[in-house]
Amino acid sequence: MNGSKALVLFSGGQDSATCLAWALDRFDVVETIGFDYGQRHAIELAARGPLRDAVAIAMMDKGKGKLGGDIVLPAHVLGEVAQTALTHDVAIKAEEGGLPNTFVPGRNLLFLTLAAAYGWRRGIETLVGGMCETDYSGYPDCRDDTMKAMASALTLGLDQPVKIETPLMFITKAETWALAERLGGERLIEAILEHSHTCYEGVREERHSWGYGCGVCPACGLRAKGHAEWTAWTER
């Protein structure tokens, strides 16, 4: 893709790290954007810089991609309009109707809108996000239909093409680990283990086989399960 550019929604977690590697493998120049929305696991914002650098180094070893600029935008309005377990100190649980109270209504919709507006200014039409409906936690704004609708709305609203790439949409967490290994080998896997942050509780005191976290919250459970499944595949 000569002269191609992409903007990765980069949170500092496992999924966005894998998406960054995926974009670096395919585009000439890749920029990143993050959001400070008052998340209780704000430690992910501190993880972004070291993780971003480590992913870039791992992919440079493969001769892939050029990492461009980065920006973090304030989005605290999400915490004001939606008081959830990700923005307030309340116990994580399932709500009536089946959605977990970690669901932040409108989060991905707002992130994609801001990213598209920033991309418009930067001359970037392609957004890359780690949304996934295979292993997702019941979040309706992670569904493929939602991404297609957003791409259409943003294309109309900005009067220029907006593409939303979601390389993890139909794969499991185990397959996400496998994808990272294919893209960047052991160096990328180590970057994700050491630098990424997924735990909703913001715990980084102990490194497990799958990385840092409390080991109890839904995010840790999903990450650990996927890592165990992927490890079992590699040991066969």
Secondary structure, DSSP 8 states (H G I E B T S, - for coil): -TT-EEEEE--SSHHHHHHHHHHHHH-SEEEEEEEE---TTTHHHHHHHHHHHHHHHHHHTTT--EEEEEEEEE-THHHHH---TTTSS----B-TTS-BTT--TTHHHHHHHHHHHHHHHHT--EEE----SSS--S-GGGSHHHHHHHHHHHHHHHTS--EEE-TTTT--HHHHHHHHHHHHHHHHHHHHHHH----TT---S-EETTEES-S-SHHHHHHHHHHHHHHHHHT-
